[in-house]
């Protein structure tokens, strides 16, 4: 599995865990349920930070590709004008 797909799947899994832990905390309101919920939220924050890096790197790659295509088009237009 591609790293990005694995990270996405892990995020989805953590969000499901978050939902269950949040329901438990709302229902029971115990200190242990609050600790568990906060731990899961910290895990989600860490995973989201990793995901942001992946998305930013992907955007940078796409910008480079787009610039290369634009340069190629400009070069071909310049050679067609002669």
C-alpha positions in Angstrom: 0.0 0.0 0.0 1.3 3.5 -0.9 2.4 5.5 2.2 -0.3 8.1 1.5 -3.0 5.5 1.3 -1.8 3.9 4.5 -1.8 7.3 6.3 -5.3 8.0 5.0 -6.5 4.6 6.2 -4.9 5.2 9.6 -6.6 8.5 9.9 -10.0 7.0 9.2 -9.4 4.3 11.8 -8.4 6.9 14.4 -11.5 8.9 13.6 -13.7 5.8 14.2 -11.8 5.3 17.5 -12.4 8.9 18.3 -16.2 8.6 17.7 -16.4 5.5 20.0 -14.3 7.1 22.7 -16.3 10.3 22.5 -19.5 8.4 22.9 -18.1 6.6 25.9 -16.9 9.8 27.5 -20.2 11.5 26.9 -22.0 8.5 28.4 -19.8 7.7 31.3 -17.9 11.0 31.9 -15.1 9.2 33.8 -11.5 10.3 34.1 -10.3 7.3 32.3 -12.6 7.8 29.3 -11.5 11.5 29.1 -7.8 10.4 29.1 -8.5 7.8 26.4 -10.3 10.4 24.3 -7.5 13.0 24.7 -4.9 10.4 23.7 -6.8 9.6 20.5 -7.2 13.3 19.7 -3.4 13.7 20.1 -2.9 10.7 17.7 -5.2 12.4 15.2 -3.3 15.6 15.5 0.0 13.8 14.8 -1.4 12.0 11.8 -2.9 15.2 10.4 0.4 16.9 10.7 2.0 14.1 8.7 -0.8 14.3 6.1 -0.3 18.0 5.7 3.3 17.4 4.8 2.3 14.8 2.2 -0.2 17.2 0.7 2.2 20.1 0.6 4.9 18.0 -1.1 2.3 16.8 -3.6 1.3 20.4 -4.3 5.0 21.4 -4.8 5.5 18.6 -7.3 2.4 19.6 -9.2 3.5 23.2 -9.3 6.9 22.2 -10.7 5.2 20.0 -13.4 2.8 22.8 -14.3 5.7 25.3 -14.7 7.6 22.8 -16.8 4.6 22.4 -19.1 4.1 26.1 -19.4 7.8 26.6 -20.3 7.5 23.8 -22.9 4.4 25.5 -24.4 6.2 28.9 -24.5 9.2 27.3 -26.2 7.1 25.5 -28.8 5.2 28.8 -29.5 8.4 30.6 -30.0 9.7 28.1 -32.5 6.4 28.0 -34.4 6.5 31.8 -34.7 9.7 31.7 -36.8 
